[in-house]
Each structure stands twice: as C-alpha cells, then as structure tokens.
Amino acid sequence: MDWTAATGWWIAAGMLVAIELLTGTFYLLMLALGCVAAALAAHAGGGTVLQIAVAALVGAGATAGWHLKRARAPRSAPSERNRDVNLDIGERVQVRAWSADGSTQVFHRGANWTARLAPGAAPTSGAHVIVALNGNQLELAPAPAAAP
C-alpha cells in the first residue's frame, strides 16, 4: 500500500474528528477542515509547502470565523433563569402569605415548594410568576396584571 501525503492528511483529519468527539472541542473540527483542504491540495498535485499553507490558512480561518460567530451571538440567560433549561420559569403560582424571612410555601406541579421573593419585589399575596429556580427553591415575582 502506498502512503501518499494525501493519505496522511486524511488520517490527521480523521484523528482530529475522533478527538473532537471525545472532548467536545468544536474548534478541532475547524482544524480538521484544514487537514481536508490540505488533502485536496495533495490530490491536486500541490507540494508539501502548499499543503501546509492550505492547512494552516483554512484551519486558522475556520477557527477564527467560528470564534467571531460565537462572540457575536447573544448570550443565553443563566441556567437558573433560562426557560429552555427550567420549564417552570414563567409559570404562575398563588401566594397566600409571606413569612418574615421572605419565604413562602406554594403548591406547584402537585407538590409544595419553598419559594423566595425576587430581589426588589414587594411581598404581596396573590398571583406570582416563577423567575428562577435555585436548587429546589423557587424565586417569585408578582405576576403582571392580566389584560382585559
């Protein structure tokens, strides 16, 4: 079996993809793209210097592009306040009364929960909205008035 330069680049790309699958480092896929580009350059008859230059430019360019894309993407809310993580966020509960320490017990999803008042919110009874989930404790804020 004849091992060409292209074979080496394909093996390097495969190893980078395998390592990425084990570690979850998405940037390794960008470097694997550089190895694929170098393998294609080798198949086209490019010399060693050209192959290395293509691998470096494509790999670094893809990595830089992915980094810029991620930097420009809006950040998601922390997990304790993110509805995509905790489906309870945004749900309504009824508060009968608040304790002196700012806690209460509410019935939600068939169970009693300990709840705390969100910072800056007034301790009133009535409808409240879950704004965060801290461990097994709900953080509540008064619910906005329903539209007529």
C-alpha positions as CSV (number, residue, x, y, z in Angstrom):
1,M,0.0,0.0,0.0
2,D,1.3,3.4,-1.0
3,W,1.1,6.1,1.7
4,T,0.9,9.4,-0.1
5,A,0.8,12.9,1.5
6,A,-3.0,13.0,1.0
7,T,-3.4,9.8,3.0
8,G,-1.5,11.4,5.9
9,W,-3.8,14.5,5.7
10,W,-6.9,12.3,5.6
11,I,-5.7,10.3,8.7
12,A,-4.9,13.6,10.5
13,A,-8.4,14.9,9.7
14,G,-10.0,11.7,11.0
15,M,-8.0,11.7,14.2
16,L,-9.0,15.4,14.8
17,V,-12.7,14.4,14.3
18,A,-12.3,11.5,16.7
19,I,-10.6,13.6,19.4
20,E,-13.4,16.2,18.9
21,L,-16.0,13.5,19.5
22,L,-14.2,12.5,22.8
23,T,-13.6,16.1,24.1
24,G,-16.4,18.2,22.6
25,T,-14.0,20.9,21.5
26,F,-15.7,22.2,18.3
27,Y,-12.6,24.0,17.2
28,L,-10.9,20.7,16.4
29,L,-13.5,20.3,13.6
30,M,-12.2,23.6,12.2
31,L,-8.7,22.2,12.2
32,A,-9.9,19.0,10.6
33,L,-11.3,21.2,7.8
34,G,-7.8,22.5,7.3
35,C,-6.5,18.9,7.0
36,V,-9.2,18.1,4.5
37,A,-8.2,21.1,2.4
38,A,-4.6,20.1,2.5
39,A,-5.6,16.5,1.4
40,L,-7.4,18.0,-1.5
41,A,-4.4,20.1,-2.3
42,A,-2.2,17.0,-2.2
43,H,-4.7,15.2,-4.6
44,A,-4.4,18.2,-6.9
45,G,-0.6,17.8,-7.0
46,G,0.4,20.6,-4.7
47,G,3.8,20.4,-3.0
48,T,4.4,20.0,0.7
49,V,4.8,23.7,1.4
50,L,1.5,24.4,-0.4
51,Q,-0.3,21.7,1.5
52,I,0.9,23.0,4.9
53,A,0.0,26.6,3.9
54,V,-3.5,25.5,2.8
55,A,-4.0,23.5,6.0
56,A,-2.8,26.5,8.1
57,L,-4.9,29.1,6.3
58,V,-8.1,27.1,6.1
59,G,-7.8,25.7,9.7
60,A,-6.9,29.1,11.2
61,G,-9.5,30.9,9.1
62,A,-12.3,28.5,10.0
63,T,-11.3,28.7,13.7
64,A,-11.2,32.5,13.6
65,G,-14.5,32.6,11.8
66,W,-16.2,30.3,14.3
67,H,-14.8,32.3,17.2
68,L,-16.1,35.5,15.8
69,K,-19.5,33.9,15.1
70,R,-19.7,32.8,18.8
71,A,-18.5,36.1,20.1
72,R,-21.3,37.9,18.2
73,A,-24.1,35.5,19.2
74,P,-26.3,36.7,22.1
75,R,-25.6,35.1,25.4
76,S,-28.3,32.9,26.9
77,A,-29.7,33.5,30.4
78,P,-28.0,31.7,33.2
79,S,-29.5,28.2,33.6
80,E,-31.4,29.1,36.8
81,R,-33.3,31.8,34.9
82,N,-33.4,30.1,31.4
83,R,-36.8,28.8,30.3
84,D,-35.0,26.5,27.9
85,V,-33.4,24.7,30.8
86,N,-36.1,25.0,33.5
87,L,-39.6,24.8,32.1
88,D,-41.1,26.1,35.4
89,I,-39.8,29.6,34.7
90,G,-42.7,31.8,33.7
91,E,-45.3,29.6,35.3
92,R,-47.9,31.2,37.6
93,V,-48.4,30.2,41.3
94,Q,-50.6,31.6,44.0
95,V,-49.0,33.0,47.2
96,R,-51.2,33.2,50.3
97,A,-48.8,35.0,52.6
98,W,-45.1,35.7,53.0
99,S,-43.1,34.8,56.1
100,A,-41.0,37.4,57.9
101,D,-37.8,36.0,56.4
102,G,-39.1,36.5,52.8
103,S,-40.1,32.9,52.1
104,T,-43.4,31.1,51.5
105,Q,-44.8,27.7,50.6
106,V,-46.6,27.4,47.2
107,F,-48.3,24.5,45.5
108,H,-46.9,23.8,42.1
109,R,-46.9,20.7,39.9
110,G,-48.6,18.6,42.5
111,A,-46.2,19.4,45.3
112,N,-45.4,22.0,47.9
113,W,-42.4,24.2,47.1
114,T,-40.4,26.6,49.2
115,A,-40.2,30.0,47.4
116,R,-38.4,33.2,48.0
117,L,-39.2,36.7,46.8
118,A,-37.2,38.0,43.9
119,P,-34.9,41.0,44.8
120,G,-36.7,44.3,44.6
121,A,-40.2,42.8,44.6
122,A,-42.8,43.7,47.1
123,P,-44.1,40.9,49.4
124,T,-47.8,40.7,48.3
125,S,-50.2,37.9,48.2
126,G,-51.8,36.7,45.0
127,A,-50.6,35.6,41.6
128,H,-46.8,35.4,41.2
129,V,-44.5,34.2,38.4
130,I,-41.5,31.9,38.8
131,V,-38.5,33.9,37.6
132,A,-35.7,31.5,38.7
133,L,-35.1,28.1,40.2
134,N,-32.3,28.0,42.7
135,G,-31.8,24.3,43.6
136,N,-35.2,23.2,44.8
137,Q,-36.3,26.7,45.8
138,L,-38.4,28.9,43.5
139,E,-37.8,32.6,43.1
140,L,-41.0,34.5,42.6
141,A,-42.0,38.0,41.4
142,P,-45.5,39.4,41.3
143,A,-47.4,38.5,38.2
144,P,-48.3,41.3,35.8
145,A,-52.0,42.2,35.7
146,A,-53.9,40.2,33.2
147,A,-55.0,42.1,30.1
148,P,-58.8,42.7,29.8
